[in-house]
Amino acid sequence: MTGSSVTQSTAEAAVRPATRSPGPRPRAVRRRDTEHRLAHDADVWVASASVDGVPYLVPLSFDWDGETLLLATPGGSPTGRNLAATRTTRLGLGPTRDVTMIEGEVEVLPVDALPTERGDRFAARTGFDPRVSATSYHWFRVTPIRVQAWREADELTGRELMRGGRWLD
């Protein structure tokens, strides 16, 4: 019985709610936190769907240039096909208790279409250079149209930081 009570206590601890935040962050702080995450994180969850609505979710590395996120994936992969067909995506950045959701428009570019410096920057940040892969990669440049950020339920109100491609005040 002793072993099972230790296991039960461990399991109960794993599902306990996190410590409550001191209150919702103002929009300006959320934007600053979001921009910091965009500048420093290297991976993002990429949601796409086929033209007939079949969803697909995959983590990809990205680079943020201050205006767009640059992703790379094989053009023939489900994500590559979906992004090319629909030209839209929804991205999830950060952990579930400090998430940024980004809806964006997608521009598809051949792997040799970017200036060398931009490809080099992507490779340095992500540790991966799709330009030298034997697999046929494409760049997918995502322009944010809507951005939301929240940590807990107390931040659901006011979570929208960008609408129509413009940061809100």
Disulfide bonds with the S-S distance in Angstrom:
none
